[in-house]
């Protein structure tokens, strides 16, 4: 009898422990019953653990459950940051744009605009020959520079703007070299001309001028080749591209001097007048 009572008692205790454990789960508050600060802190912990996706979800819950609170505003900018960290660039842009729309005068609006720009900029090397995202990055970075010139993000935006601009020029050069190698000289010249006229402040300009020398020499258009060499010598004489152009032109008995009335002569005249570069 004693053994039976002990066994029954043990069963009752075990059942009580199970029910107690279940009751503990029931006592865990749902997000709807959780204070915004607590949800925000939980999201921060997820972010610190490296789970940016779950952090973004929780930051979004703060905005959803407490839409007109200060925590909602903080949750929205942090959601944009978490999405960007998770490389979910589309949702990062969406959250950042909502922040700009809802809180345009807030101190974090500059950061939201910067995150929006980064969501394009960080994709530049992933899009192959499609340069649409590069143009969008340039527009968004320009917005940071022009709207928030005194912010801590303006300088970084200027640097990234220059790099994105150089990236566009580099793509033009890539296509131009492709045509040049296959002796499609007019098509190559069009690409190099775009670099000289539209991207003249980038690091691609010296090589573009050299390739113009090569293409025009191949076509027998010596006036254009000499003028391209003259521009290269005037602006980039220390460049190895100048040395190459010099060898090619002088090797054919040609001087690096502006000749004729072609489009390059107009560029040369503007260069001498100090209105270019």
Wavefront OBJ file of the C-alpha trace (Angstrom):
o trace
v 0.000 0.000 0.000
v 2.814 2.398 0.919
v 4.505 1.686 -2.421
v 1.280 2.283 -4.310
v 0.678 5.608 -2.514
v 4.280 6.722 -3.244
v 3.862 5.792 -6.894
v 0.593 7.712 -7.105
v 2.140 10.714 -5.394
v 5.087 10.681 -7.789
v 2.700 10.588 -10.736
v 0.782 13.554 -9.354
v 4.021 15.525 -8.858
v 5.176 14.713 -12.389
v 1.826 15.786 -13.824
v 1.990 18.995 -11.828
v 5.448 19.771 -13.196
v 4.240 19.198 -16.760
v 1.223 21.435 -16.251
v 3.411 24.039 -14.590
v 5.758 24.048 -17.563
v 2.836 24.418 -19.942
v 1.453 27.199 -17.809
v 4.838 28.957 -18.044
v 4.593 28.974 -21.856
v 1.088 30.412 -21.652
v 2.421 33.169 -19.451
v 4.903 34.333 -22.152
v 3.281 37.510 -23.456
v 2.387 37.741 -27.134
v 3.846 40.628 -29.122
v 0.464 42.355 -29.008
v 0.779 42.417 -25.207
v 4.452 43.429 -25.176
v 5.629 46.981 -24.614
v 7.235 48.614 -27.694
v 10.522 49.091 -25.880
v 10.696 45.372 -25.117
v 10.004 44.406 -28.745
v 12.607 46.920 -29.895
v 15.188 45.482 -27.513
v 14.363 41.960 -28.663
v 14.946 43.078 -32.252
v 18.291 44.583 -31.250
v 19.295 41.265 -29.671
v 18.411 39.429 -32.877
v 20.481 41.924 -34.827
v 23.433 41.437 -32.485
v 23.112 37.668 -32.931
v 23.369 38.119 -36.694
v 19.732 37.369 -37.503
v 19.022 40.539 -39.472
v 15.947 39.040 -41.123
v 14.181 38.369 -37.809
v 15.378 41.714 -36.458
v 13.752 43.490 -39.408
v 10.519 41.608 -38.748
v 10.500 42.632 -35.086
v 11.343 46.263 -35.826
v 8.400 46.185 -38.229
v 6.166 44.843 -35.467
v 7.007 47.882 -33.354
v 5.775 50.128 -36.165
v 2.691 47.989 -36.767
v 1.596 47.666 -33.158
v 2.487 51.181 -32.011
v 2.223 53.231 -35.229
v 2.175 56.726 -33.719
v 4.778 56.271 -31.029
v 8.387 57.391 -30.861
v 9.300 53.711 -30.823
v 7.565 53.253 -34.175
v 9.773 55.943 -35.693
v 12.903 54.333 -34.263
v 11.699 50.908 -35.337
v 11.199 52.055 -38.916
v 14.726 53.407 -39.401
v 16.176 50.325 -37.730
v 14.055 48.103 -39.949
v 15.591 49.803 -42.990
v 19.045 49.200 -41.517
v 18.293 45.545 -40.722
v 16.918 44.878 -44.206
v 20.015 46.419 -45.736
v 22.259 44.331 -43.492
v 20.333 41.275 -44.668
v 20.936 42.419 -48.287
v 17.202 42.640 -48.807
v 17.683 45.836 -50.767
v 14.152 46.202 -52.069
v 12.613 46.119 -48.594
v 15.415 48.321 -47.277
v 14.483 50.953 -49.861
v 10.821 50.619 -48.967
v 11.416 51.167 -45.252
v 13.855 54.011 -45.851
v 11.448 55.756 -48.240
v 8.590 55.451 -45.736
v 10.777 57.067 -43.120
v 11.597 59.951 -45.475
v 7.907 60.347 -46.357
v 6.693 60.272 -42.758
v 9.530 62.115 -41.037
v 11.222 64.376 -43.626
v 12.422 66.881 -41.020
v 13.677 64.318 -38.510
v 17.377 64.120 -37.683
v 17.521 60.557 -39.043
v 16.013 61.516 -42.414
v 19.534 62.035 -43.803
v 20.478 58.531 -42.704
v 17.297 57.122 -44.274
v 18.183 58.797 -47.568
v 21.727 57.461 -47.268
v 20.425 53.918 -46.671
v 18.177 54.272 -49.697
v 21.186 55.291 -51.795
v 23.270 52.409 -50.418
v 20.525 49.957 -51.369
v 21.293 50.848 -54.998
v 25.018 51.469 -54.652
v 25.761 48.098 -53.050
v 24.172 46.350 -56.040
v 26.279 48.041 -58.712
v 28.735 45.165 -59.096
v 25.934 42.601 -59.188
v 24.033 43.785 -62.236
v 26.362 42.992 -65.129
v 25.910 45.313 -68.083
v 22.595 46.771 -66.879
v 23.520 50.220 -65.620
v 20.032 51.270 -64.539
v 20.830 50.604 -60.890
v 23.983 52.734 -61.191
v 21.952 55.698 -62.430
v 19.509 55.184 -59.552
v 22.413 55.103 -57.093
v 23.734 58.370 -58.526
v 20.330 60.033 -58.178
v 19.885 58.841 -54.592
v 23.425 59.851 -53.606
v 22.899 63.271 -55.168
v 19.783 63.633 -53.022
v 21.868 63.090 -49.874
v 24.455 65.629 -51.028
v 21.927 68.293 -52.002
v 19.302 67.851 -49.270
v 21.641 67.154 -46.366
v 24.947 68.867 -47.230
v 25.888 69.352 -43.569
v 25.132 65.791 -42.498
v 27.781 63.245 -41.651
v 26.664 61.210 -44.685
v 27.292 63.917 -47.294
v 31.032 63.341 -47.593
v 30.645 59.581 -47.923
v 27.947 60.173 -50.543
v 30.283 62.405 -52.555
v 32.948 59.697 -52.572
v 30.467 57.007 -53.573
v 28.977 59.285 -56.223
v 32.413 59.675 -57.808
v 32.982 55.917 -57.708
v 29.572 55.177 -59.241
v 30.205 57.782 -61.946
v 33.571 56.182 -62.661
v 31.813 52.828 -62.837
v 29.581 54.079 -65.646
v 32.617 55.344 -67.546
v 34.377 52.015 -66.994
v 31.433 50.184 -68.547
v 31.628 52.452 -71.598
v 35.335 51.661 -71.830
v 34.676 47.940 -71.527
v 32.275 48.009 -74.475
v 34.570 50.310 -76.454
v 37.543 47.984 -76.009
v 35.356 45.088 -77.134
v 34.562 46.887 -80.398
v 38.145 48.078 -80.847
v 39.533 44.578 -80.485
v 37.160 43.366 -83.190
v 38.044 46.320 -85.436
v 34.578 47.852 -85.256
v 36.187 51.268 -85.109
v 33.185 53.620 -85.482
v 31.309 51.802 -82.710
v 34.409 51.893 -80.499
v 34.908 55.615 -81.167
v 31.329 56.347 -80.086
v 31.979 54.711 -76.702
v 35.295 56.460 -76.125
v 33.800 59.768 -77.214
v 31.058 59.356 -74.588
v 33.730 58.971 -71.905
v 35.616 62.070 -73.069
v 32.508 64.228 -73.350
v 30.263 62.914 -70.574
v 32.659 61.383 -68.037
v 35.690 63.617 -68.444
v 36.284 63.956 -64.703
v 36.670 60.203 -64.192
v 39.829 58.125 -64.142
v 38.803 56.547 -67.449
v 39.479 59.634 -69.570
v 43.219 59.121 -70.239
v 42.689 55.622 -71.587
v 39.684 56.780 -73.636
v 41.923 59.355 -75.361
v 44.573 56.719 -76.073
v 41.985 54.361 -77.562
v 40.718 57.210 -79.733
v 44.260 57.660 -81.025
v 44.396 53.944 -81.872
v 40.967 53.852 -83.518
v 41.494 56.981 -85.587
v 44.949 55.825 -86.713
v 43.427 52.528 -87.799
v 40.918 54.484 -89.925
v 43.603 56.770 -91.312
v 42.043 59.844 -89.668
v 45.274 61.463 -88.552
v 43.816 64.883 -87.622
v 41.550 63.288 -85.023
v 44.320 60.979 -83.790
v 46.766 63.861 -83.346
v 44.190 66.004 -81.571
v 43.315 63.197 -79.147
v 47.029 62.843 -78.448
v 47.341 66.600 -77.895
v 44.519 66.568 -75.312
v 46.120 63.595 -73.607
v 49.473 65.376 -73.495
v 47.980 68.618 -72.210
v 46.010 67.045 -69.359
v 47.651 63.709 -68.592
v 51.304 63.895 -69.614
v 52.373 61.852 -66.599
v 50.005 59.034 -67.546
v 51.367 55.815 -69.104
v 48.555 56.173 -71.655
v 50.244 59.351 -72.871
v 53.521 57.506 -73.365
v 51.757 54.871 -75.451
v 49.970 57.487 -77.564
v 53.239 59.368 -78.064
v 54.976 56.244 -79.362
v 52.138 55.393 -81.728
v 51.850 58.893 -83.189
v 55.534 59.716 -83.498
v 56.123 56.248 -84.882
v 54.063 57.339 -87.874
v 55.769 60.717 -88.105
v 52.848 62.548 -86.477
v 52.978 65.194 -83.767
v 50.706 65.452 -80.755
v 49.106 68.670 -81.970
v 45.512 69.759 -82.478
v 44.543 69.473 -86.129
v 41.428 70.065 -88.219
v 37.950 71.150 -87.124
v 36.629 67.897 -85.670
v 34.817 67.353 -82.368
v 38.101 66.679 -80.588
v 39.413 70.067 -81.713
v 36.480 71.667 -79.876
v 37.389 69.687 -76.766
v 41.009 70.774 -77.120
v 40.043 74.449 -77.443
v 37.907 74.246 -74.312
v 40.787 72.564 -72.500
v 43.228 75.314 -73.410
v 40.682 77.918 -72.335
v 40.506 76.257 -68.908
v 36.799 75.414 -69.053
v 37.310 71.657 -69.023
v 39.012 69.438 -66.411
l 1 2 3 4 5 6 7 8 9 10 11 12 13 14 15 16 17 18 19 20 21 22 23 24 25 26 27 28 29 30 31 32 33 34 35 36 37 38 39 40 41 42 43 44 45 46 47 48 49 50 51 52 53 54 55 56 57 58 59 60 61 62 63 64 65 66 67 68 69 70 71 72 73 74 75 76 77 78 79 80 81 82 83 84 85 86 87 88 89 90 91 92 93 94 95 96 97 98 99 100 101 102 103 104 105 106 107 108 109 110 111 112 113 114 115 116 117 118 119 120 121 122 123 124 125 126 127 128 129 130 131 132 133 134 135 136 137 138 139 140 141 142 143 144 145 146 147 148 149 150 151 152 153 154 155 156 157 158 159 160 161 162 163 164 165 166 167 168 169 170 171 172 173 174 175 176 177 178 179 180 181 182 183 184 185 186 187 188 189 190 191 192 193 194 195 196 197 198 199 200 201 202 203 204 205 206 207 208 209 210 211 212 213 214 215 216 217 218 219 220 221 222 223 224 225 226 227 228 229 230 231 232 233 234 235 236 237 238 239 240 241 242 243 244 245 246 247 248 249 250 251 252 253 254 255 256 257 258 259 260 261 262 263 264 265 266 267 268 269 270 271 272 273 274 275 276 277
